[in-house]
Amino acid sequence: MSDANEPTGAVEPDAGTTGAGTAGGPAAATGAAGSAGADTPSGATTPSGASTANDQAGAPDPAGSAPGRRVRVVLVDDHRMFRTGVQAEIGQTERTGVEVVGEAADVDQAVTVITATRPEVVLLDVHLPGGGGVEVLRRCSPLMADAEQPVRFLALSVSDAAEDVIGVIRGGARGYVTKTITGTDLVDSIFRVQDGDAVFSPRLAGFVLDAFASTDAPPVDEDMDRLTQREREVLRLIARGYAYKEIAKQLFISVKTVESHVSAVLRKLQLSNRHELTRWATARRLV
């Protein structure tokens, strides 16, 4: 993922677009209302497959998209090439029934585009500049609670960490799938979320069931809650012994940005150096 700033100007996709034309900033449009559904994860369903998202361009229409059915979707991810790939994969509206009505690369863009377009489903990355997917969910909570036209969120992330999954589900997301999902299964998941189902990649469903079924839930870690999603990601890599240059390469950010995140983590946790950070993270089993 990248921390690079991206254009914030509106770009409206053509109806039935094949996907390559919205690689820039967020798009805006207006559209129809979504459908209401259940609010608990106990009805979770899981997509059937897991492979790269670019191998299904010629696949048949998924079962969830009945002839003539449509769902309006906003893509939120700070990696422009990934958004372009997803748009090309699922945004062929006549084939998939998915109409991509907007894109965003950070928290502020996401809130603006989602509020303007009122999509049925938002595909939401967990790690975003400006506070992460949890912050988008918090600021969009009134839209999720709208009884007549609810906006539903499906997390789509490279991360399969339990704390990321639980964080966005507690924030109000209807499901969580990883970026290894196939295009066909992603379209099916979008329609299921539109219907009010809870959808998870198979391995991740267990995290949610365990978290919400437990009668002895772990206490809230106030120190951890002070950190943004990206700061937590940098913290984990620091604790695993990665050098700043290695972290920058892995997260597609600059070394200077890594240094800024580390400084922020040290300040928020009131620690002095990376060795103390490592001990702190190890004690909380983040490594």
C-alpha positions in Angstrom: 0.0 0.0 0.0 1.2 3.6 -0.6 1.0 6.8 1.4 1.4 8.9 -1.8 -1.1 11.7 -2.2 -3.5 11.1 -5.0 -5.8 13.4 -7.0 -9.0 14.3 -5.2 -11.0 15.5 -8.2 -14.3 13.7 -9.1 -14.3 11.3 -12.0 -17.6 9.8 -13.0 -17.3 6.3 -14.6 -19.4 5.4 -17.7 -22.3 3.0 -17.2 -21.1 -0.5 -17.8 -17.4 0.5 -17.8 -14.8 -2.1 -18.3 -12.7 -0.6 -15.6 -9.5 0.9 -16.8 -10.7 4.5 -16.8 -10.9 5.4 -13.1 -7.4 5.1 -11.9 -7.3 8.5 -10.4 -9.1 10.1 -7.5 -12.7 9.5 -6.2 -15.7 9.5 -8.4 -19.1 10.8 -7.5 -22.6 9.8 -8.7 -26.1 9.3 -7.3 -28.2 6.2 -7.2 -30.7 3.8 -5.8 -31.2 2.7 -2.2 -29.8 -0.5 -0.7 -31.6 -3.3 1.2 -31.8 -3.8 4.9 -30.6 -7.0 6.6 -29.5 -8.8 9.7 -27.0 -7.1 12.1 -25.2 -10.0 13.7 -22.2 -12.0 12.4 -23.9 -15.3 13.3 -25.2 -15.7 9.8 -21.8 -15.4 8.2 -21.2 -17.0 4.8 -17.9 -17.6 3.2 -16.7 -17.2 -0.4 -15.8 -20.6 -2.0 -12.5 -19.7 -3.6 -9.2 -18.0 -2.9 -6.8 -17.1 -5.8 -5.5 -14.0 -7.4 -8.2 -11.5 -8.3 -7.1 -11.1 -11.9 -7.8 -14.6 -13.2 -11.5 -14.4 -13.6 -12.1 -11.9 -16.4 -13.9 -14.4 -18.5 -15.7 -16.2 -15.7 -19.5 -16.7 -15.9 -21.7 -14.4 -13.9 -21.7 -15.2 -10.2 -24.8 -16.8 -8.6 -25.5 -13.7 -6.5 -26.0 -11.4 -9.5 -29.4 -12.4 -11.0 -30.2 -11.0 -14.5 -31.0 -7.3 -14.3 -29.9 -7.0 -10.7 -27.5 -4.1 -9.9 -25.4 -3.0 -6.9 -23.7 0.4 -6.7 -20.2 0.2 -5.2 -17.4 2.5 -4.0 -13.8 1.3 -3.9 -11.7 2.6 -1.0 -8.0 1.7 -1.2 -4.8 3.8 -1.2 -3.2 1.8 -3.9 -4.2 3.2 -7.3 -3.1 0.1 -9.3 -5.2 -2.2 -7.0 -8.3 0.0 -7.5 -7.8 -0.1 -11.2 -7.5 -3.9 -11.2 -10.6 -4.3 -9.1 -12.5 -2.0 -11.3 -11.4 -3.9 -14.4 -12.3 -7.2 -12.7 -15.8 -6.5 -11.3 -16.8 -3.2 -12.9 -18.2 -4.7 -16.2 -21.7 -3.9 -15.2 -23.6 -5.7 -17.9 -21.7 -8.9 -17.0 -21.4 -8.7 -13.2 -24.2 -6.3 -12.2 -21.7 -4.2 -10.3 -21.6 -0.5 -11.0 -18.5 1.3 -9.5 -19.7 4.8 -8.7 -16.7 6.2 -6.9 -13.2 5.7 -5.6 -11.1 7.0 -2.7 -7.5 6.8 -1.6 -7.7 8.0 2.0 -10.1 8.5 4.9 -11.3 12.1 4.0 -11.8 11.2 0.4 -13.7 8.1 1.4 -16.1 9.9 3.6 -16.7 12.6 1.0 -17.4 10.1 -1.9 -19.5 7.7 0.2 -21.6 10.6 1.5 -22.1 12.0 -2.0 -22.9 8.7 -3.8 -24.7 6.7 -1.1 -23.7 3.3 -2.6 -25.2 0.1 -1.5 -21.8 -1.4 -0.7 -18.3 0.0 0.0 -15.2 -2.2 -0.6 -13.0 -0.9 2.2 -9.3 -1.4 2.8 -8.2 -1.7 6.4 -5.0 0.4 6.2 -5.6 3.9 4.9 -3.9 7.3 5.3 -5.9 9.4 7.8 -6.9 6.8 10.4 -7.6 3.6 8.6 -10.8 1.8 7.7 -12.1 1.9 11.3 -12.1 5.7 11.1 -14.1 5.6 7.8 -16.6 3.4 9.5 -16.9 5.7 12.5 -17.5 8.7 10.4 -20.0 6.9 8.2 -21.9 5.3 11.1 -25.1 7.5 10.4 -25.1 6.1 6.8 -24.9 2.5 8.0 -27.8 3.2 10.5 -30.1 4.6 7.8 -33.1 2.3 7.8 -34.3 3.2 4.3 -31.0 3.4 2.5 -28.2 1.7 4.5 -24.6 1.9 3.2 -22.9 -1.5 4.0 -19.2 -2.1 4.2 -17.2 -5.1 3.1 -13.5 -5.0 4.1 -11.1 -6.1 1.4 -7.6 -6.2 2.7 -4.2 -7.9 2.3 -4.1 -8.2 6.1 -5.4 -11.4 7.8 -4.5 -10.3 11.3 -7.2 -11.0 13.9 -7.0 -7.5 15.4 -7.7 -6.0 11.9 -10.7 -8.3 11.3 -12.2 -7.7 14.7 -11.6 -4.0 14.6 -13.6 -3.4 11.4 -16.3 -5.8 12.3 -16.8 -4.0 15.6 -16.8 -0.8 13.6 -19.8 -2.0 11.6 -18.5 -3.7 8.5 -20.7 -6.6 7.3 -17.7 -8.8 6.2 -14.0 -9.2 5.6 -12.3 -10.9 2.7 -8.7 -10.9 1.7 -7.2 -9.8 -1.6 -6.5 -13.4 -2.6 -10.3 -13.7 -3.4 -11.3 -14.4 -7.0 -13.2 -11.9 -9.0 -16.3 -14.1 -9.1 -16.3 -14.7 -5.4 -15.8 -11.0 -4.7 -18.9 -10.1 -6.8 -20.9 -12.8 -5.0 -19.7 -11.4 -1.7 -20.8 -7.9 -2.6 -24.3 -9.0 -3.5 -24.5 -11.0 -0.2 -23.5 -8.0 1.8 -26.1 -5.9 -0.1 -28.7 -8.5 1.0 -27.6 -8.1 4.7 -25.5 -11.2 5.0 -22.2 -11.3 6.8 -19.4 -12.6 4.6 -15.9 -13.7 5.5 -13.0 -15.5 3.9 -13.0 -19.0 5.5 -10.1 -18.6 7.8 -11.2 -15.2 9.1 -14.7 -16.3 10.1 -13.3 -18.1 13.1 -11.8 -14.9 14.5 -15.2 -13.2 14.5 -17.0 -16.2 16.0 -14.5 -16.6 18.7 -14.5 -12.8 19.5 -18.3 -12.5 19.7 -18.9 -15.9 21.3 -16.4 -15.4 24.1 -17.9 -14.6 27.5 -14.5 -13.6 28.8 -13.6 -11.0 26.2 -10.2 -9.4 26.6 -10.1 -5.9 28.0 -9.8 -3.0 25.7 -6.1 -2.0 25.2 -6.2 1.8 25.5 -2.6 2.2 24.5 -3.2 0.2 21.3 -6.3 2.3 20.6 -4.2 5.4 20.5 -2.3 4.1 17.4 -3.6 4.4 13.8 -3.8 1.3 11.7 -0.6 2.3 9.8 1.2 3.0 13.0 0.3 -0.5 14.3 1.6 -2.0 11.0 4.9 -0.2 11.4 5.1 -1.2 15.0 4.7 -4.9 14.2 7.5 -4.7 11.6 9.8 -2.9 13.9 9.2 -5.5 16.6 10.0 -8.2 14.1 13.4 -6.6 13.5 12.9 -4.9 10.1 15.1 -2.0 9.3 13.5 1.3 8.3 14.4 0.8 4.6 12.9 -2.7 4.7 9.7 -1.4 6.2 9.5 1.4 3.6 9.9 -1.1 0.8 7.3 -3.5 2.2 4.7 -0.8 2.8 5.4 1.3 -0.3 6.2 4.4 1.7 9.3 6.5 2.2 11.9 6.0 4.9 11.1 9.5 6.2 7.4 8.4 6.5 8.5 5.3 8.5 10.6 7.5 10.8 7.6 9.8 11.3 5.3 6.8 12.2 7.9 5.4 14.6 8.3 8.8 16.3 4.5 9.0 16.7 4.3 5.5 18.2 7.1 6.2 20.7 5.3 9.4 21.7 1.9 7.9 22.1 3.2 4.9 24.0 5.7 7.0 26.1 8.6 4.8 25.1 12.2 5.8 24.3 13.5 3.5 21.6 12.9 0.6 19.3 14.1 -1.9 21.9 11.3 -0.8 24.2 8.9 -0.9 21.3 9.9 -4.5 20.7 9.4 -5.5 24.3 6.0 -3.7 24.4 4.8 -5.4 21.2 6.1 -8.9 22.3 4.2 -8.5 25.6 1.0 -8.0 23.7 1.8 -10.8 21.2 1.9 -8.5 18.2 5.1 -10.0 16.8 
